[in-house]
């Protein structure tokens, strides 16, 4: 797939997916980290585009075929230092016509903060590292560029469920520093969770609200977390360039 240059995005906090003025509530060090992550994302896109590449192509490099629902790379990517994990896969295009595929990002048990309160739906594991918390999914278009963030119900990934407030505290721990399958992809995903952290926190709280609303509206379900009728629990369209511009303007005063 050829990476393509997108047109200049519109300006204004309203396109960030958050209330107008949201950046004023963030400390300067958080804004600086977001800006640095955004610059890295744009630079990696530029570098890959010079050879007609993109992050999805990096993940699928060497694969003879791309099968629906299979994990890429096989066996997932797991950083034994940070205990962050990710994989890429795709669904049937009839279900997701505008998406090439998406990344799922996780934090495994040994990387979780101490003293967490698991939800009653958590399904704790005997082996601490078998406990895996889903952070966020990132939808990619056919040019290999992110278009959406979303969260899912527990059955989708088989995760150990934690409340949104607990998951929000895990986002900074997603930090993959491995050379394989691609240093750029590993750092790209880590940067995405830095740049879009405010939006991800919002989505996590919307996820929990959606679960509560679904339970109230569907008294026939025995376990809302295993209800196949509820898959995506929150989602938000994103634009990397727009958010980088917003954060940069905020830092400039």
Buried (B, 14 or more C-beta within 10 A) or exposed (E): BEBEEBEEBEEEBEBBBBEEEBBEEBEEEBBEBBBBBBBBBBEBBEEBBEEEBBBBBBBBEEEEEBEEEEBBBEEEBBBEEBBBBBBBBBEEEEEBEEBBBBBBBBBBBEBBEEEBEBBEBBBEEEEEBEBBBBBBBBBBBBBBBBBBBBBBBBBBBEBBBBBBEBBBBBBBBBBBEBEEBBBBBBBBBBBBBBBBBBBBBBBBBBBBEBBEEBBEEEEEBEEBBEBEEBEBBBBBEBBBBBBBBBBBEBEEE
